[in-house]
């Protein structure tokens, strides 16, 4: 599943190509994604509207028009977005196509159809943090992400710190890969109960989460073009992970074999020597 950096890379890549473009038509495959695609509502509220902003919130792409109607896209497990000329043959899993006034169209391709599309009218869009994101925590880069924020939510939680970090109600967008990597950077064992982290632990961990996410977004910069050309290539970045996906390989810091366990059903990688905190 695309995580925060991948969605941010998509957002940055699409923004200059969508901003100030007029939506002229919408085509759908007729197949539902995670829930039915709001085709009729998009026809009514988006056609004839000019795109003003392209942003990201958590793992969602937000496209707002001049009247503040808000299109929200989640890529699910296998979704990807690309810009193509109208004449480009439609692929079997191209489920939504937003046609633009420059002869291009934004296409959502999703083979497993776990993605989703929502549409918020202007009034709901202006209150999106209440209407749509009420159960979504602050962004990792937000000033709201402080040691006090995390300690207040973790105070009575015995769950592993890795599971806690991946809870979108606590903080938005820290997926499995970056929870692994951030805990390695901080020297914290992924099974440590969240409630046991002290203020100095969070003072160390929060900047590392931000640094790792920033690095991942930067690594995605060279792949942005893949999201906007007719090749349809997915633009996942390549990043030199410290632990993720490196079971039995030597730790870059101490040389010990990286171990892999399951926590809350998710693959978890760690160094048994470097992560004893």
Secondary structure, DSSP 8 states (H G I E B T S, - for coil): ---HHHHHHHHHHHHHHHTT-BEEEEEE-S--SSS---HHHHHHHTTT-BEEEEEEETTEEEEEETT--EEEEE-TTTEEEEEEETTS---TTEEEEEEETTSEEEEEEESS---EEEEE-HHHHHTHHHHT-TT--EETTSTT--HHHHHHHHTT--SBHHHHHT-TTTEES--HHHHHHHHHHHT--TTSBGGG--HHHHHHHHHHHHHHHHHHHHHGGGGGGGGTSTT----------SSTT-TTSB-TTT--BEEEEEETTEEEEEETTT---
